[in-house]
Amino acid sequence: MSLASPTPLKFLMPGWFSPVMGLCGLALAWQAAAPALGELATGAALVLSGLALLVALGLAAASLLRWQRYPQALDEDLKHPVRHAFVATVPVSLLLLATCAQALGLDGPAVRGLWWAGSGLQLWATLWVLGRWLAPAVGPQAAAGGLWPGVTPVLFVPVVGNVVAPLAGVGLGYGAWSATQFGIGALFWPVVLTLVLARRLAHSPVPDRLLPTWAIAVAPPAVIGLALLQFQAPVWLAQACWGVALFTLLWVGAQGKRLLAQPFGLAFWALSFPLAAFTALTLRLAALQGLAPMQTAGLLVLAVASLVVVGLALATVRGLRQGTLLAPEPVATIVPANSP
């Protein structure tokens, strides 16, 4: 039985930190454009980083209030087959905030503490999610097909999100631990991709409202390429990752009409960070290799990514005003892959 007159705060799940990831990613993309655009790009990166920090602080305060008033709501999030994976947007946001600060030349106990908090929480999120994979399926979970309903592209965030750690960790002097965490994410990237495709082909498609989350598949190769540049790996390795990210972008982008046909929801913010990460890698590689056509392409994608984030922000404000966001989500129907 649904609650009468539910308050919006009750439905502020951890996934609401996705906009922080998108804003940070766009800030890093603009920072990567500094060799081409100069101080304009650095100024844009500074503004976006500040905005991301403000949004993160607001969400943190609201989340703590929600935890105090509706502790059962957080418990439901942690038990939900899909929403539980969004918990990792919090530590990834912390890592990205530290990365933005480090990219702008900031350092100190606050930045380092932010990075270590994100790194530790991200490791916990990975262990927790993978622990669910090994736990026996019981009750409603077993009746609903075991773990398969929870195998969605959102799993890239808690499992593969470890590859974000080197983006700031190397520059802060934590190269050894950054490499350790990077290895975890790099190992499980193909594992999660295989599982998501297996669910789609052999079990059931993801619910329509989660279709935009397929864009998250672009993020792992793009961020891995950026991390490899931080480790000063051969440029061709990062270029290979760029190729995989480009193919994935085109592959998922071919379904753009279906994705955009869905009613706007929080899942649409999954478009922001992957596109921004791909933009940042494109611009970094263009600067390192002196490739003018690639730089032009990177600036064009930067413009697209900026428009996407602005559009998502406006749609989010409109959704909050109209009450279509921060509301009970519809119950998804699990459709077998071989059903007519």
C-alpha positions in Angstrom: 0.0 0.0 0.0 1.5 3.3 -1.1 2.0 6.2 1.4 -0.5 9.1 1.1 1.1 12.4 0.1 4.7 11.1 0.0 7.3 13.8 0.5 9.9 14.3 -2.2 12.8 13.8 0.2 11.8 10.2 0.7 12.7 9.5 -2.9 16.1 11.2 -3.0 18.1 8.0 -3.7 21.9 8.1 -3.9 21.7 8.1 -7.7 20.9 11.8 -7.5 24.7 12.3 -7.3 24.8 11.5 -11.0 24.5 15.2 -11.9 27.7 15.8 -9.8 29.5 13.2 -12.0 28.2 14.9 -15.1 29.3 18.4 -14.0 32.7 17.2 -12.9 33.2 15.3 -16.2 32.3 18.4 -18.2 34.7 20.5 -16.1 37.5 18.0 -16.9 36.6 18.1 -20.6 36.8 21.9 -20.6 40.1 21.7 -18.8 41.4 19.4 -21.5 40.4 22.0 -24.0 42.8 24.6 -22.4 45.6 24.0 -25.0 43.2 25.0 -27.7 40.9 27.6 -26.0 43.3 29.0 -23.3 41.9 30.8 -20.3 38.3 30.5 -21.5 38.5 26.7 -21.0 40.1 27.1 -17.6 37.5 29.5 -16.5 34.7 27.3 -17.7 36.3 24.3 -15.8 36.5 26.4 -12.6 32.8 27.5 -12.8 31.7 23.9 -13.5 33.8 22.5 -10.7 32.4 25.1 -8.3 28.9 24.3 -9.4 29.5 20.6 -9.0 30.8 21.2 -5.5 27.7 23.2 -4.5 25.4 20.5 -5.9 27.3 17.8 -4.0 27.1 19.7 -0.8 23.4 20.3 -1.2 22.8 16.7 -2.0 24.9 15.5 0.9 22.9 17.7 3.3 19.6 16.5 1.9 20.7 12.9 1.9 21.7 13.1 5.6 18.3 14.6 6.4 16.6 11.8 4.4 18.6 9.2 6.3 17.3 10.7 9.6 13.7 11.0 8.6 13.3 8.0 6.3 15.9 5.4 7.3 13.8 2.7 5.8 14.0 4.4 2.4 17.8 4.0 2.3 17.4 0.4 3.4 15.1 -0.2 0.5 17.6 1.4 -1.9 20.3 -0.9 -0.7 18.1 -3.9 -1.2 16.7 -2.9 -4.6 18.1 -5.0 -7.5 18.9 -1.8 -9.5 19.0 1.1 -7.2 21.7 -0.4 -5.0 24.3 0.1 -7.7 23.7 3.8 -7.7 25.2 4.0 -4.2 28.6 4.2 -6.0 27.8 7.5 -7.5 28.7 9.0 -4.2 32.3 7.8 -4.0 32.8 8.4 -7.7 31.6 12.0 -7.2 34.1 12.5 -4.4 36.9 11.2 -6.6 35.9 13.4 -9.5 35.6 16.5 -7.3 39.2 15.8 -6.1 40.2 15.3 -9.7 38.7 18.7 -10.7 40.5 20.4 -7.8 43.8 18.7 -8.7 43.4 19.6 -12.4 43.0 23.2 -11.5 46.2 23.2 -9.5 44.7 22.8 -6.0 46.2 20.6 -3.4 46.2 20.2 0.4 44.6 18.2 3.1 41.0 18.9 1.9 41.7 17.7 -1.6 43.7 14.6 -0.4 41.1 13.8 2.2 38.4 14.0 -0.4 40.3 11.7 -2.7 41.0 9.1 0.0 37.3 9.2 1.1 36.2 8.6 -2.4 38.8 5.9 -3.0 37.9 4.0 0.2 34.2 4.2 -0.3 34.6 3.1 -3.9 36.5 0.0 -2.8 33.8 -0.7 -0.3 31.1 -0.3 -2.9 32.9 -2.8 -5.2 33.3 -5.3 -2.5 29.6 -4.9 -1.4 28.2 -5.3 -4.9 30.4 -8.3 -5.8 29.5 -9.8 -2.4 25.8 -9.8 -3.5 26.9 -11.8 -6.6 28.2 -14.6 -4.4 25.3 -14.5 -1.9 22.5 -17.1 -2.4 19.4 -15.9 -4.1 16.4 -16.2 -1.7 12.8 -15.1 -1.4 11.5 -12.7 -4.1 15.0 -12.4 -5.6 15.0 -16.1 -6.5 11.5 -16.0 -7.8 12.3 -13.0 -10.1 15.2 -14.7 -11.8 18.0 -14.5 -9.3 20.5 -11.7 -9.9 19.6 -11.1 -13.6 17.1 -8.2 -12.9 20.0 -6.3 -11.3 22.4 -6.8 -14.1 22.1 -3.4 -15.9 24.7 -0.9 -17.2 24.5 0.8 -13.9 26.8 -1.9 -12.6 29.7 -0.2 -14.4 29.6 2.5 -11.7 30.3 0.5 -8.6 32.4 -2.2 -10.2 34.4 -0.4 -12.9 34.3 3.0 -11.2 37.7 2.2 -9.6 39.4 3.3 -12.8 38.6 6.9 -11.8 41.0 6.8 -8.9 44.2 7.5 -10.9 42.9 10.6 -12.6 43.8 12.6 -9.4 45.6 9.9 -7.4 48.8 9.9 -9.6 49.1 13.7 -9.5 48.6 13.7 -5.7 51.4 11.2 -5.3 49.4 8.1 -4.7 50.4 6.3 -7.9 50.9 2.8 -6.3 47.4 2.7 -4.7 45.9 4.3 -7.8 47.4 1.5 -9.9 46.0 -1.1 -7.5 42.5 0.3 -7.7 42.8 0.8 -11.5 43.6 -2.9 -11.9 40.3 -3.8 -10.1 38.2 -1.7 -12.4 40.1 -2.7 -15.6 39.6 -6.4 -14.7 35.9 -6.2 -14.2 35.1 -3.9 -17.1 34.8 -6.8 -19.6 33.1 -8.9 -17.0 30.3 -6.4 -16.4 30.0 -5.8 -20.2 29.7 -9.5 -20.8 27.0 -9.9 -18.1 25.0 -7.0 -19.3 25.0 -8.3 -22.9 24.2 -11.8 -21.6 21.2 -10.5 -19.7 20.0 -8.6 -22.8 20.4 -11.5 -25.3 19.5 -14.5 -23.2 17.3 -13.3 -20.3 15.4 -10.0 -20.6 16.0 -6.4 -21.8 16.5 -3.7 -19.3 13.3 -1.7 -18.4 12.6 1.0 -20.9 13.2 3.8 -18.3 16.7 2.5 -17.9 17.6 2.6 -21.6 19.6 5.8 -21.3 22.0 4.0 -18.9 23.4 2.1 -21.8 25.5 5.2 -22.4 27.5 4.4 -19.3 29.2 1.7 -21.4 31.2 4.5 -23.1 32.7 5.6 -19.8 35.0 2.7 -18.9 37.2 2.7 -22.1 37.3 6.5 -22.0 38.3 6.8 -18.4 40.8 3.9 -18.7 42.4 5.8 -21.6 42.7 9.0 -19.4 44.1 6.9 -16.6 46.7 5.4 -18.8 47.9 8.9 -19.8 48.2 9.7 -16.1 50.4 6.6 -15.7 52.5 7.9 -18.7 51.7 4.7 -20.6 52.4 4.5 -24.4 50.0 6.9 -26.2 48.9 4.1 -28.5 47.3 2.3 -25.6 45.2 5.3 -24.8 44.5 5.7 -28.5 43.2 2.1 -28.5 40.9 2.9 -25.6 39.7 5.9 -27.5 38.8 3.7 -30.4 36.8 1.3 -28.2 35.0 4.3 -26.6 34.3 5.8 -30.0 32.8 2.5 -31.3 30.8 2.1 -28.1 29.5 5.7 -28.5 28.4 5.0 -32.1 27.0 1.6 -31.1 24.9 3.0 -28.3 24.2 6.2 -30.2 22.5 4.2 -32.9 19.7 3.6 -30.4 19.4 7.3 -29.6 15.9 7.6 -30.9 14.7 4.9 -28.5 16.6 6.3 -25.6 15.2 9.8 -26.1 11.7 8.6 -26.6 11.6 7.7 -22.9 10.0 10.1 -20.3 12.7 12.2 -18.7 14.1 10.7 -15.5 17.3 10.6 -13.5 18.6 7.8 -15.7 19.1 10.4 -18.5 22.0 11.9 -16.5 23.9 8.7 -17.6 24.5 10.5 -20.9 26.5 13.2 -19.3 29.7 11.8 -17.7 30.5 9.2 -20.4 30.2 11.8 -23.2 32.3 14.2 -21.2 35.0 11.6 -20.5 35.1 10.7 -24.2 35.5 14.4 -24.9 38.4 14.8 -22.4 40.2 11.8 -23.8 39.8 13.1 -27.4 41.2 16.5 -26.5 44.1 15.1 -24.5 45.1 12.8 -27.3 44.8 15.6 -29.8 47.1 17.8 -27.8 49.7 15.0 -27.2 49.9 14.0 -30.8 49.4 17.4 -32.4 46.4 16.1 -34.5 44.5 19.1 -35.7 41.5 17.1 -37.1 41.2 15.3 -33.8 41.3 18.6 -31.9 38.5 20.0 -34.1 36.4 16.8 -33.5 37.1 17.1 -29.7 35.9 20.7 -29.6 32.8 19.8 -31.5 32.1 16.9 -29.1 32.8 19.4 -26.2 30.1 21.7 -27.6 27.7 18.7 -27.8 28.5 17.5 -24.3 28.0 21.1 -22.9 24.6 21.3 -24.6 23.6 17.9 -23.3 24.5 18.9 -19.7 22.6 22.2 -20.0 19.6 20.3 -21.4 19.7 17.8 -18.6 19.9 20.5 -16.0 16.9 22.4 -17.4 14.9 19.1 -17.7 15.8 18.3 -14.1 14.6 21.7 -12.9 11.4 21.3 -14.9 10.9 17.8 -13.6 11.3 18.9 -10.0 8.9 21.7 -10.4 6.3 19.5 -12.1 6.7 16.7 -9.5 7.7 14.1 -12.0 11.0 13.5 -10.3 11.5 12.6 -6.6 8.4 10.4 -6.9 7.7 6.7 -6.6 9.1 4.9 -9.6 6.9 2.6 -11.7 7.2 -1.1 -11.2 9.3 -2.7 -14.0 8.0 -5.8 -15.7 10.6 -8.4 -16.5 10.1 -9.5 -20.1 11.8 -12.7 -21.2 14.2 -12.2 -24.1 12.5 -14.7 -26.3 9.0 -13.5 -25.7 7.0 -12.2 -28.7 
